[in-house]
Amino acid sequence: MALQQTYGVKSCLIPAAMATSLFLSGCSLFPSPEPKTQIVTQIQKTEIPVVARPKPVQLVDTQIFVVNKDNYEEFVKQFTDINGNLAYVALAIKDYENLALNISELKRYIDQQQEIIVYYERAVSPEDAQDSSEVDTSRVLSETSVGNQ
């Protein structure tokens, strides 16, 4: 009888071990081909929208009168006839020169900013649109050179 008892214990262990091994191995007993991984490098240029330029500056004409001792009486008469009230805003010659230098410095700064904007617009525009932007750049540069004269 001792023999039968050990036989029964072994008979339970073998199916349990087989079921455990099948459960743990899962589908690995039936190998399936793994898909091949292929790495492809693509260069994608980001498309940054180019914002429309602001409308051009429309400056209003200003009049500057040069008044000295010789033409003061005539100036007062003409000025009060046209404008009604007489008011003074006085600039020394040196201050007028400084004002002109400041305006030319602002113009230089704006021109350089326009060149930087054109550079970045060309850098982010698509390849086929760069040909037409070169024409626009030459137009912008020629307009600024005409304004300098």
KERO-160470 format. One record per residue: x, y, z of N, C-alpha, C, CB in turn; residue in three letters; residue number from 1. Coordinates in steps of 0.1 Angstrom, whole numbers. Each point is the difference from the previous one (the first is absolute). Glycine has a CB too. Example, Ala and Ser with C-alpha at 12.3 -4.5 7.8 and 13.67 -1.06 7.14 Angstrom:
2
(atom (132; -57; 78); (-9; 12; 0); (9; 12; 0); (-19; -12; 12); "ALA"; 1)
(atom (15; 23; -19); (9; 11; 0); (-8; 11; 8); (12; -6; -22); "SER"; 2)
end
This chain:
149
(atom (8; -12; 0); (-8; 12; 0); (8; 13; 0); (-17; -13; 12); "MET"; 1)
(atom (28; 12; -6); (9; 11; 0); (4; 3; -14); (9; -6; 22); "ALA"; 2)
(atom (-9; -4; -31); (3; 2; -13); (-11; 8; -8); (14; -21; 1); "LEU"; 3)
(atom (-26; 18; 2); (-11; 6; -6); (-1; 15; 4); (-12; -22; -2); "GLN"; 4)
(atom (15; 25; 14); (-1; 13; 5); (10; 9; -7); (-8; -8; 22); "GLN"; 5)
(atom (21; 4; -24); (10; 8; -6); (-4; 1; -15); (17; -7; 16); "THR"; 6)
(atom (-23; -3; -22); (-4; 1; -14); (-10; 10; -2); (6; -24; -3); "TYR"; 7)
(atom (-16; 26; 12); (-10; 10; -1); (5; 14; 2); (-16; -17; 8); "GLY"; 8)
(atom (26; 19; 1); (5; 13; 2); (8; 4; -13); (2; -4; 25); "VAL"; 9)
(atom (5; -5; -30); (8; 3; -12); (-9; 3; -12); (18; -15; 8); "LYS"; 10)
(atom (-29; 8; -9); (-9; 2; -11); (-7; 14; 1); (-4; -25; -1); "SER"; 11)
(atom (3; 31; 13); (-5; 13; 1); (10; 11; -3); (-16; -8; 17); "CYS"; 12)
(atom (28; 5; -14); (11; 9; -2); (4; 2; -15); (9; -6; 23); "LEU"; 13)
(atom (-10; -5; -30); (4; 1; -14); (-10; 9; -8); (11; -23; 2); "ILE"; 14)
(atom (-24; 21; -1); (-9; 9; -8); (1; 14; 5); (-15; -19; -3); "PRO"; 15)
(atom (17; 21; 16); (1; 14; 6); (12; 7; -6); (-12; -7; 21); "ALA"; 16)
(atom (23; -1; -22); (13; 6; -5); (-2; 3; -15); (13; -13; 17); "ALA"; 17)
(atom (-20; 4; -24); (-2; 2; -15); (-9; 12; -2); (3; -25; -4); "MET"; 18)
(atom (-14; 27; 12); (-9; 11; -1); (8; 13; 3); (-20; -15; 6); "ALA"; 19)
(atom (28; 15; 4); (8; 12; 4); (9; 4; -11); (-2; -7; 24); "THR"; 20)
(atom (9; -3; -29); (10; 3; -11); (-7; 5; -12); (15; -17; 8); "SER"; 21)
(atom (-27; 12; -12); (-7; 5; -11); (-5; 14; 2); (-7; -24; -6); "LEU"; 22)
(atom (2; 26; 19); (-5; 13; 3); (11; 11; 0); (-18; -11; 14); "PHE"; 23)
(atom (29; 8; -9); (11; 9; 1); (7; 3; -14); (4; -8; 23); "LEU"; 24)
(atom (-4; -2; -31); (6; 1; -13); (-9; 7; -10); (14; -20; 4); "SER"; 25)
(atom (-27; 19; -2); (-10; 7; -8); (1; -3; -15); (0; 18; 16); "GLY"; 26)
(atom (0; -9; -24); (1; -2; -15); (14; -1; -5); (-21; 12; -2); "CYS"; 27)
(atom (31; -12; 11); (14; -1; -5); (3; -14; -5); (6; 17; 17); "SER"; 28)
(atom (-15; -27; -15); (3; -13; -6); (-3; 1; -15); (-6; -11; 22); "LEU"; 29)
(atom (-3; 20; -26); (-3; 2; -14); (7; 13; -6); (-23; -13; 3); "PHE"; 30)
(atom (35; 12; -7); (7; 12; -4); (-7; 6; -12); (21; -9; 9); "PRO"; 31)
(atom (-22; 23; -9); (-5; 7; -12); (11; 10; -4); (-24; -2; 8); "SER"; 32)
(atom (25; 4; -21); (11; 9; -4); (-2; 15; 5); (3; -15; -21); "PRO"; 33)
(atom (8; 20; 26); (-1; 14; 5); (0; 9; -12); (12; -6; 22); "GLU"; 34)
(atom (-19; 17; -21); (0; 10; -12); (14; 7; 1); (-25; 3; 0); "PRO"; 35)
(atom (30; -1; -12); (13; 7; -1); (-2; 15; 2); (8; -17; -16); "LYS"; 36)
(atom (0; 22; 25); (0; 15; 3); (9; 7; -10); (-5; -5; 25); "THR"; 37)
(atom (0; 15; -31); (8; 7; -10); (0; 15; 4); (-6; -17; -19); "GLN"; 38)
(atom (17; 23; 20); (2; 13; 4); (2; 9; -12); (9; -7; 23); "ILE"; 39)
(atom (-17; 17; -25); (1; 9; -11); (1; 14; 5); (-14; -16; -15); "VAL"; 40)
(atom (25; 23; 11); (2; 13; 4); (-6; 10; -10); (21; -7; 13); "THR"; 41)
(atom (-29; 16; -9); (-6; 10; -9); (2; 14; 6); (-17; -17; -8); "GLN"; 42)
(atom (21; 26; -1); (2; 14; 5); (-13; 7; -3); (25; -1; -4); "ILE"; 43)
(atom (-31; 6; 14); (-13; 8; -2); (3; 14; 4); (-14; -20; 5); "GLN"; 44)
(atom (12; 29; -14); (2; 14; 3); (-13; 6; 6); (16; 2; -19); "LYS"; 45)
(atom (-15; 4; 31); (-12; 5; 6); (-5; 13; -8); (8; -9; 23); "THR"; 46)
(atom (-20; 10; -24); (-6; 11; -7); (-5; 10; 10); (-7; -14; -19); "GLU"; 47)
(atom (14; 26; 20); (-4; 10; 9); (-7; 11; -9); (20; -4; 15); "ILE"; 48)
(atom (-32; 7; -10); (-8; 10; -8); (7; 14; 0); (-21; -13; 5); "PRO"; 49)
(atom (22; 19; -16); (6; 13; -1); (-11; 11; 2); (18; -9; -16); "VAL"; 50)
(atom (-17; 17; 25); (-10; 10; 4); (1; 11; -10); (1; -6; 24); "VAL"; 51)
(atom (-13; 12; -28); (0; 11; -9); (7; 12; 6); (-22; -9; -9); "ALA"; 52)
(atom (28; 16; 1); (7; 12; 4); (-10; 11; 5); (19; -5; -16); "ARG"; 53)
(atom (-15; 13; 25); (-10; 11; 4); (-1; 10; -11); (6; -3; 24); "PRO"; 54)
(atom (-16; 11; -24); (-2; 10; -10); (11; 11; 1); (-25; -4; 0); "LYS"; 55)
(atom (29; 10; -10); (11; 10; 0); (-4; 12; 9); (7; -8; -23); "PRO"; 56)
(atom (3; 14; 28); (-2; 12; 8); (-4; 11; -9); (18; -8; 17); "VAL"; 57)
(atom (-28; 15; -13); (-5; 12; -7); (3; 12; 9); (-18; -13; -13); "GLN"; 58)
(atom (28; 20; 10); (4; 12; 7); (-7; 12; -4); (22; -10; 4); "LEU"; 59)
(atom (-25; 19; 5); (-7; 12; -3); (11; 11; -1); (-21; -7; 13); "VAL"; 60)
(atom (19; 16; -23); (9; 11; -3); (1; 9; 12); (-4; -2; -25); "ASP"; 61)
(atom (15; 6; 28); (2; 10; 11); (7; 12; -6); (1; -17; 18); "THR"; 62)
(atom (-3; 29; -13); (7; 12; -4); (9; 5; 11); (-20; 6; -15); "GLN"; 63)
(atom (32; -3; 11); (9; 6; 9); (4; 14; -5); (9; -23; 6); "ILE"; 64)
(atom (-11; 32; 2); (3; 14; -3); (13; 4; 6); (-24; 6; -2); "PHE"; 65)
(atom (33; 0; -5); (12; 6; 5); (-2; 15; 2); (14; -18; -12); "VAL"; 66)
(atom (-14; 22; 25); (-3; 14; 3); (13; 6; 7); (-25; -5; 3); "VAL"; 67)
(atom (28; 17; -7); (11; 7; 6); (-5; 15; 2); (18; -15; -11); "ASN"; 68)
(atom (-9; 23; 15); (-3; 14; 3); (-6; 7; -13); (18; 1; 18); "LYS"; 69)
(atom (-12; -4; -29); (-3; 7; -13); (-15; -3; -4); (24; -1; -7); "ASP"; 70)
(atom (-28; -11; 8); (-13; -4; -5); (-11; -3; 10); (12; -9; -19); "ASN"; 71)
(atom (-9; 13; 32); (-10; -3; 11); (-13; 7; -2); (20; -2; 15); "TYR"; 72)
(atom (-21; 15; -18); (-13; 7; -2); (-8; -6; -11); (11; 21; 9); "GLU"; 73)
(atom (-5; -24; -20); (-7; -6; -12); (-5; -14; 4); (15; 13; -16); "GLU"; 74)
(atom (-7; -21; 23); (-4; -13; 4); (-12; 0; 9); (24; -7; -2); "PHE"; 75)
(atom (-24; 16; 12); (-11; 1; 10); (-13; 4; -8); (16; 7; 19); "VAL"; 76)
(atom (-15; 2; -28); (-12; 4; -8); (-6; -12; -8); (9; 24; -1); "LYS"; 77)
(atom (0; -31; -7); (-4; -11; -8); (-5; -12; 8); (16; 7; -17); "GLN"; 78)
(atom (-10; -10; 28); (-3; -11; 9); (-14; 2; 6); (25; -5; 4); "PHE"; 79)
(atom (-27; 17; 1); (-13; 2; 7); (-11; 1; -10); (12; 12; 18); "THR"; 80)
(atom (-10; -7; -30); (-10; 0; -11); (-4; -15; -3); (9; 22; -9); "ASP"; 81)
(atom (0; -31; 8); (-2; -14; -4); (-6; -8; 12); (18; 2; -18); "ILE"; 82)
(atom (-11; -1; 29); (-4; -9; 11); (-8; 7; 11); (21; -12; -5); "ASN"; 83)
(atom (-21; 24; 6); (-8; 7; 10); (8; 3; 13); (-20; -12; -9); "GLY"; 84)
(atom (25; 2; 15); (8; 2; 13); (15; -1; -3); (-19; -10; 13); "ASN"; 85)
(atom (26; 17; -5); (14; 1; -2); (6; -9; 12); (0; 23; -11); "LEU"; 86)
(atom (8; -33; 7); (6; -9; 10); (14; -2; -5); (-22; -11; 7); "ALA"; 87)
(atom (31; 9; 3); (14; -3; -4); (5; -13; 5); (4; 24; 2); "TYR"; 88)
(atom (3; -31; -10); (8; -12; 3); (14; 3; -5); (-21; -16; 0); "VAL"; 89)
(atom (30; 18; 9); (13; 4; -4); (10; -11; 1); (-5; 23; 7); "ALA"; 90)
(atom (14; -24; -17); (11; -9; 0); (12; 7; -3); (-15; -19; -8); "LEU"; 91)
(atom (26; 16; 15); (13; 6; -3); (5; -7; -12); (5; 6; 24); "ALA"; 92)
(atom (5; -1; -31); (6; -6; -12); (5; -14; 3); (6; 23; -9); "ILE"; 93)
(atom (1; -24; 20); (6; -13; 5); (-11; -10; 2); (19; 12; 10); "LYS"; 94)
(atom (-31; -8; -4); (-11; -9; 3); (-6; -4; -13); (-4; 11; 22); "ASP"; 95)
(atom (3; -2; -32); (-5; -4; -13); (9; -10; -7); (-11; 23; -2); "TYR"; 96)
(atom (24; -22; 3); (9; -9; -5); (-2; -14; 7); (17; 19; -6); "GLU"; 97)
(atom (-18; -19; 19); (-3; -12; 8); (-12; -7; -5); (12; 10; 20); "ASN"; 98)
(atom (-23; -2; -22); (-13; -6; -5); (2; -6; -13); (-12; 18; 12); "LEU"; 99)
(atom (20; -12; -21); (2; -6; -14); (8; -13; 2); (0; 23; -11); "ALA"; 100)
(atom (10; -23; 20); (8; -12; 2); (-8; -11; 5); (20; 14; 4); "LEU"; 101)
(atom (-29; -11; 6); (-9; -10; 5); (-9; -6; -10); (1; 12; 22); "ASN"; 102)
(atom (-6; -4; -31); (-9; -5; -10); (7; -9; -10); (-14; 21; 2); "ILE"; 103)
(atom (27; -17; -5); (8; -8; -9); (3; -13; 6); (9; 20; -11); "SER"; 104)
(atom (-6; -20; 24); (3; -12; 8); (-13; -10; 0); (17; 13; 14); "GLU"; 105)
(atom (-28; -7; -12); (-13; -8; 0); (-2; -6; -14); (-10; 15; 17); "LEU"; 106)
(atom (13; -7; -28); (-1; -6; -13); (10; -11; -3); (-8; 22; -8); "LYS"; 107)
(atom (20; -21; 13); (10; -11; -1); (-5; -12; 7); (18; 17; -2); "ARG"; 108)
(atom (-23; -16; 14); (-5; -11; 8); (-12; -7; -7); (8; 12; 21); "TYR"; 109)
(atom (-17; -4; -26); (-12; -6; -7); (5; -7; -13); (-15; 18; 9); "ILE"; 110)
(atom (24; -13; -16); (6; -7; -12); (6; -13; 3); (4; 22; -10); "ASP"; 111)
(atom (4; -22; 21); (6; -13; 4); (-10; -10; 5); (21; 13; 6); "GLN"; 112)
(atom (-31; -8; 1); (-11; -10; 4); (-7; -5; -12); (-3; 13; 21); "GLN"; 113)
(atom (1; -5; -32); (-7; -5; -12); (9; -11; -6); (-11; 22; -4); "GLN"; 114)
(atom (24; -20; 3); (9; -10; -5); (0; -13; 7); (14; 19; -8); "GLU"; 115)
(atom (-15; -18; 21); (-1; -12; 9); (-13; -7; -3); (14; 11; 18); "ILE"; 116)
(atom (-25; -4; -19); (-13; -6; -3); (0; -7; -13); (-11; 18; 14); "ILE"; 117)
(atom (17; -12; -24); (1; -6; -14); (8; -13; 1); (-2; 23; -11); "VAL"; 118)
(atom (13; -22; 19); (9; -12; 1); (-8; -12; 6); (20; 15; 3); "TYR"; 119)
(atom (-28; -12; 8); (-7; -11; 6); (-12; -5; -8); (7; 9; 22); "TYR"; 120)
(atom (-13; 1; -30); (-11; -4; -8); (5; -10; -11); (-12; 22; 4); "GLU"; 121)
(atom (24; -19; -9); (6; -9; -10); (4; -13; 6); (9; 20; -13); "ARG"; 122)
(atom (-5; -20; 25); (5; -12; 7); (-12; -10; 2); (19; 13; 11); "ALA"; 123)
(atom (-31; -8; -8); (-11; -9; 4); (-10; -2; -12); (2; 8; 23); "VAL"; 124)
(atom (1; -1; -34); (-9; -2; -12); (3; -12; -7); (-3; 25; -2); "SER"; 125)
(atom (-7; -32; -5); (3; -12; -7); (10; 3; -12); (-23; -9; 6); "PRO"; 126)
(atom (29; -1; -11); (11; 1; -10); (-6; 7; -13); (11; -21; 9); "GLU"; 127)
(atom (-23; 18; -13); (-5; 5; -13); (-4; 15; 2); (-8; -23; -7); "ASP"; 128)
(atom (5; 27; 19); (-4; 14; 3); (12; 9; 2); (-22; -8; 10); "ALA"; 129)
(atom (34; 3; -9); (11; 8; 2); (4; 8; -12); (8; -17; 16); "GLN"; 130)
(atom (-11; 12; -28); (3; 8; -12); (-8; 13; 0); (5; -22; -12); "ASP"; 131)
(atom (-18; 21; 15); (-8; 12; 0); (3; 9; 11); (-18; -13; -10); "SER"; 132)
(atom (23; 8; 22); (4; 9; 11); (12; 8; -3); (-10; -17; 16); "SER"; 133)
(atom (19; 11; -25); (12; 8; -3); (-4; 12; -8); (13; -21; -1); "GLU"; 134)
(atom (-23; 20; -7); (-5; 12; -7); (-6; 10; 9); (-5; -14; -20); "VAL"; 135)
(atom (-3; 9; 30); (-5; 9; 10); (11; 7; 8); (-21; -14; 1); "ASP"; 136)
(atom (31; 7; 2); (11; 5; 8); (7; 11; -8); (3; -22; 12); "THR"; 137)
(atom (-1; 20; -24); (7; 11; -8); (-9; 12; -1); (12; -17; -13); "SER"; 138)
(atom (-25; 15; 12); (-10; 11; 0); (1; 8; 13); (-15; -12; -15); "ARG"; 139)
(atom (15; 5; 27); (1; 6; 13); (13; 8; 1); (-14; -18; 10); "VAL"; 140)
(atom (25; 12; -14); (13; 6; 1); (1; 12; -9); (10; -21; 6); "LEU"; 141)
(atom (-16; 21; -18); (1; 11; -9); (-9; 12; 6); (5; -15; -20); "SER"; 142)
(atom (-16; 11; 26); (-8; 11; 6); (7; 7; 11); (-21; -13; -7); "GLU"; 143)
(atom (28; 5; 15); (7; 6; 12); (11; 9; -5); (-6; -19; 15); "THR"; 144)
(atom (13; 15; -26); (11; 8; -5); (-5; 13; -6); (13; -21; -4); "SER"; 145)
(atom (-25; 20; -2); (-6; 13; -6); (-3; 9; 12); (-9; -12; -20); "VAL"; 146)
(atom (4; 7; 31); (-3; 8; 11); (12; 6; 7); (-20; -14; 3); "GLY"; 147)
(atom (32; 8; -5); (12; 6; 6); (5; 12; -7); (6; -23; 8); "ASN"; 148)
(atom (-10; 25; -21); (6; 11; -8); (-8; 12; 3); (7; -16; -17); "GLN"; 149)
end
